Amino acid sequence: MIRLEAATVMLQWAVGGLAFLWFTTRRNEVGAGYGTLLRITYGAFAVIAVVLGNRYGVSIVREASSVAVAIAAFVLIRNKRSKLDLIAPLLGIPGIIAAGVSAASEGSGGDVVVSLLRIIVGTLFLGAVSDTMLLGHWYLVQPGMPRKLINEITSAVIYLWPLEVVVLLLPTGMFSVLNGTIDDGWDGVLGWFWLASAVVTGVLALVTRAALKERSYSAVMAATGLMYLAILTAFCTDIVGRALLA
């Protein structure tokens, strides 16, 4: 059965992206414009989450969290104190937890712990991948930024990637799709597509880190391009996996 709440995905994306905004700006080495850009972007995603939730099925806690995340992001739009950037993602945690519990109660597996692990790890994974690409672009605006900033967030992607794969393999997980126990509706094609996406995401993250070892400025641009591709495969890894296991 393929089912996934679009409102949950958008809230995850907003919360994960804002969490890694704090991760990047915590030492105040990035220009204020970067924070403004990401707060606008992810604040808008939180608004979209509210709209989708009200359109396709209301979850009171999730929608309330989405509203709170959007308000915090826009109120702090010109914030220059990095600690305050923790407010928005923290406000999103109740909605993420509620969505995970709801997914477990409505899904085929019914394991609340596994469901929560999947949605929490997925939130961080999607946020880290997205912010790595956005940060890479910001080097065009602020070329004097320390290289360690993009190295750190790339490392975060690499550390989160195996966790993302593992939580989707936990029973009842993607092994059941790959061996045919769970029918993906496409004669197994979607299961193998998920596996390919998962592998390619890890490879792209590792190649990105290798590219960043080059000292030339073009290395950052190459890494940014690689992360464009990684966003596509990372989203396929998380969304296709969770949709098949819903």
N, C-alpha and C positions, 0 to 999 in steps of 0.2 A: 504493500500500500504506500503510495506516494502522497505525503501530506506534510506541509510545513507552514507555520504561521509567519507571514511576511512581516507583520508588526514586530514579532520577536526578533527576527533577523535584523531589522532596522535599529531596534533598541540595542541589540548586541553590538552592532557596528558603531553606534554612537558612543556607547559606554566604553568599548575597547579603544576606540580612537582617542577619546578624551583622557583615558587612563594613561595611554602612551604619550599624550601631549605633556602630561606632568612628568613622565619618565624622561622626556627629552629636555624639558625646560627647567628641571629641578635645580640646576646649577647656574641658571640665568646666563647662559652662554649663547642663547638664540635671540634674535631680534624680536621685538614685541609684535611685529606684523605676522610672524608665523603663528603665534598663539591666537591672534585675531582671526586669521584664516581658518584655523582648525575649529575654533569655537563656532564660527558661523556655519561651517560645513556640517559638523556633527550636531549642532543645535537644530539645523534644518532636518537632519536625519531623524532626530527625536520627534520633531513635529510630524514628519511623514509616518513614523511609527504610531503616533496617536491617531492620525487619519485612517491608516490601514486597520488599526485595531477596532475603531468605531464602525468601519465599513464591513469588515469581515468576521467580527466576533469579539465582543468586549471582554477583556480581563481587567477587572477594576484595579488590581494592584499594579499590573503591568502598565496600563494606561496612565495611572497616577504617577508612576515612576518616570514614564516618558515625558509627561508634562513637566515634572520637576527638573529633569535633565535639561530640557529645552530652556526653561526659565533660567536655570543656573548658568548655562552656556551663554545666553544672550545678556544676562545681567553682568556677567564677568567678561564681556566681550573685549574690553580693553585692559583687562587685568595684567598687572606687571609683577604680582607676587605669586610665584609658582605654587606655593602650598595651597592657595585657593583653588587651583585647578583640580584638586582632589575632590572638591565638593560635588561636582556634576557626576562623575562616575560612581561615587559613593551613594548618591541619590538613586542611581540606576540599579543598584544591587537588589533591592526588594523585588523589582520588576523582573529581573533576570531569574531570581530564585523562584518566583511565582510561575514564570513561564516553564522552568524546568520541572517543577512539581506537576503542573498541568499536563506537560508532554508525557510524563510517566503515567499519569492516571488515565490518559486517553489513548496511549500507544499500546503496541502489542507486548512489549517487554514488561512494563510496569515496575521497573526497578528505579526508585526515586534517586538513589545515590548515583547510579550510572547516568541517569538523565541530567542530574545537576552537574556532574563532572563534565559531561559533553557540552552543556551550554556555557559553563564558566570558562573552560579551556577554549572553546570556540570563540567566545567573546574576546579573550586576550589575543588569540591567534589572528583573528580578522583585524583587530585594531593594530597589532604590531606590523603586519604586512602592509596595511594601508598607509600607516604613518611613515614607514621606511621609504616608500615611494614619494610621499609628500615632502619629507625632509630632504630627500635627494634633490628635488626640484628647488628647495629653498636655498641650496648652495649657489644657485644662479643669482639670487637676490642678495645673499650674504656670503660671498665666496671666502671670506676670512674665518668662517666658523671652524672650530677644531674638527679634524677628521674622526676623532674618537666618538663624536655624537652619532654618526651614522654607523660606525663600527659596533657601538653598543646595541643599537636597536636591531641591527642585522643579526647580532648574536642572540638577541631575545627571540627573533623569529626561528633561528636554528634550534634553540632550546625548547621552544613551544611546539615545533613541528612533530617530533616523535610523540609528545604527549597527546597532540591532536589525533594522531593515527591510532595510538593505543586505546584512547577512550572510545573511539568508534569501533574498535575490534572487540571490546569487552562484551560478553554475552548479555543479551542477544545482540550480536553485532554484525559487522560486515563479513565475517567468515560465513555466516548463514546466508548472506546474499550471494557470495562467490560460489558456495557449494550447491546453491539452488534451493535450500530450505526455505528461504524467503524469495518469493517471486518478484522480480523487479518490473515485470510487465513488458520487458524488452528482450526476453530470452537470454538474460544474463549480461547483456551489453552494458547496462548502467553500472553493474558491479565492477566490471573490468575497467570501465571509464573512471570510476572512483579510484581504483587502485593505481591507474596510470597518473591521475591527477595528484595523488598523494606522493608518489615517487618523484614526479617532475618538480613538485613544490620543494621538496627537500634538496634536490639537485640544484635548482635555481638559487636557493638560499646559500648553499655552499659555494656555488660559483660566484655569487655576489660578494661573499666575504673574500674569496680569492682575488677578485677584481680590485677590491679596495686595498689590497696590499701594494698595488702600484702607487707610486708617489705623485704621478701626474694628475692634474685636475680632471682630465677626461675619464679617469677611473670612476669618479663619483657619478658622472653622467652614464657611464656604462652600467654601473650598479643600479641606477635609477631605471634604466631600460629593462634590466633583468627583473626588477621588482614589479614592473608593469605586468609582465608575463606571470610572475608569481601570484599577483592578486587574482588573476583569472583562475589559476590552478588551485590556489588556496580556497577560494570561494567554492569551487567545484568539490574539493575535498570535504569541506564542512557541510555545505548545504545539500549536496547530493547524498552524502552519507546519512545525515540526519533525516532527510526526506524519505529515504528508503527504509529507515528503521522506525519511522513514526507509527 
